[in-house]
Amino acid sequence: MSIIDPAVYKSESLAAQPILPHEIGAGKAQSTGELCQRLAPQTTVQAHCASIQDVSPAALVRMNLVFLATDNLHAEVAAAERCQQLGVPLIQASVCGELLVAQVRFWSHADPGGPCVLCGFGSEEFRQLDQETVYSCQGAAHGDVDRGGARVAATRSFSFLCSMAADLALVQGLRHWVSVGQPVANTMVEYCGFTHRTVTSPLTRRAACPGPHERWLRREPPRCLHGCTPRELIEAAMGAGPDWRGVSLAIDRHYFASHGVCTSCGRPSTVGRFSSMLRAVGQCPDCGGQLVATPFHSHRPMPADGLGQAMDRPLSELVQGAAQSVVVRGRNLSVLFCDPCEGVETL
Amino acid sequence: MSTKEMLMPVAAADPIESYGLWNLDHVPLSPARQEEIELLRLFCGGPAGWQARKLAEVRQLFALEAVARRLRVVAVDVREAFRAQIYLEVPVACRVLPDGPLELHPAAMLGLTYPEEAVRRPMPGYSFVEILKPRNCWSANASYGAVQALCLGRSLPAGIRVKELILATYGALSMQTVQLDIMNPAGVMNPEAAVWWQANVDRVPLSREPFVS
C-alpha cells in the first residue's frame, strides 16, 4: 500500500481528524502509513510526503487500484493522468456539500481510448483548473478567498458526507476486486442525501477531450538502471536505430540540461546531464563557478537525437541522484522502465 | 473596419499589409517557411494532438513574423516541447551594475519554451520566456542574473497561444504593460528594479509603438 500526501497535520487538524497532539507537524502520509502498518503488520506500506506530481511513476506501477480524494483539481488531473499512463484503475471520491451529494467515479483505464478525468470536465471545471482552485475545509470559515494567487474555495461539506463518499468508494473497490454485481468499471455513482436516491451512470470518452489518453507499456531494463545507457534503453523500447525521430527520454522528474550559464563569469557552457533542479548543474570550465541550467536549454523529456555523447554514457554518470524510472516515448509507443535493483522503501 | 470585414479571410494575392493579428491563419507563408514546416513535421514528437498543436503554432509564428517586421524566428524545435528562438526589435532596459547607468538595447534574443502540459493546465507566468540577450536586463518583470526569466503574470491560462505570449513579451519589455508593485505577487521578479522604476516612472514606457506598426 502506498499513501501519497504532501500535507502535514496542523493544530486545527486535532478537531477534525483522529490524531494525537504529538502528531502535529507530522506528514499526513507518514502518520497514516504508520497507523496502517500497526493495524496490519503483514502489509507492506510506503508513505510519500510529496505531491502526486513529484512522485516517481515507479511508486504507482505495482498498484492494483488507486483511491483518490484530493482537494485540488491539479492533483486530480495529475493522478488520473498517471493512472491512465500506467493502466491502473482509479476510484475518486468527492462531495458536493450544498446538494448533499457524495460521488464516486471509477475509471478502469483498461483501454487508453476509454474515458479519462478530463473527458468529464465542463467549462466550469476548466475555469477552476485555470484558477488553480483548492477546495479547502479551512475555506469554509472564510468563504472563497485568494491565497498566494490561488483561489481557495470552501468545501462546504459535512464529515458524514465525506465518510459516505469514502464508504461508497470502498464498495466500488470491493466489487471490482471480487467481481460481484454489475461491473463498476467506468461508472459514476452518486448518492443524494436530500432524496436518499442513488444513481449510477456511465463515464464515456469525449471526442474533443484535451487529455493525452496515453498508455505506457512496461518493460524490464537490460540491467540496473544506473548501469544502462540511454541508447540501450531506447533500443530496448523502440528497437535498433538509427532513425529515432520523434523519440524522447524522460528520467523521473529530471530535466536534461544541455547548456548552462556560470553565475560568476556569465559565460555559457555545455552541461549534458539530467538534474532534478536547474541550479548547480556543474562547474564552469573557465572560472570554476557554479553553473545554472537555462530554462530554454533544459528539456523534459529530452529528444533522443539531442543527447549526443550522452547517448552512450551510463545513467550513473548522467543523472544527479538515483534514477527510479525512465520513460522512452515514441510517436506511437511509450515504454516505462522501472529500476529492478531499487528496493522498496517501507515504513 | 466592420466586424464582417474583420472575419473575412483576405485573398492570398493581397499584399502582406492587408493582414493583421486578426487573420494570421490566412497569411500566406513564403516557400522557404512552408518547406521548413514540412521538415519540422518529420521530427515532430509526442501524441498526435500535441504534434498538431505544435505545427499550428509554428505556422502562426511564421505568419506573425510575416506581418510584424520587428520579429524574426531564428530557430524552432518541435521534437518535444515547442521551442523557438526569436529576435524581437524592442527597446530593452539594461544595467550592467545595479547602481550603474541605464542602457537601452534596440532588440532582444528570446528563448520561448512551451511545454506540453501548458496545453492542459495553467502555468506560472515565468514559465515560457527567457531573455537570452542582452544580459543584465533591468526590468521589474525579469530576473536579474545568469538566468533572465521574464514573468508575464502570476498565472497564464491553460492552452494560451504562442502569439499571445509574444505580444505579452513585447508589452513587458517595452514596458507598455508593467507591474511595479513589489507587494503584489503577480510578476515582480526583480524588486530592486521595481523600486527603481517607481522612482523613474517618467521613463515608462520605453516605446509607444504598437507591435504591428
Interface residues (C-beta under 8 A of the other chain):
Chain A: H74 V77 L118 F126 L129 D130 Q131 E132 G148 G149 P210 G211 P212 H213 E214 R245 G246 V247 S248 V261 C262 T263 G266 L278 V292 T294 P295 F296 H297 H299 R300 P301 M302 P303 D305 G306 R329 G330 R331
Chain B: L42 F43 C44 G45 G46 P47 G49 W50 Q51 D77 R79 E80 A81 R83 Q85 G111 L112 T113 P115 E116 V119 R120 R121 P122 S127 E130 L132 R135 G145 A146 V147 A149 R154 S155 P157 A158 G159 P185 A186
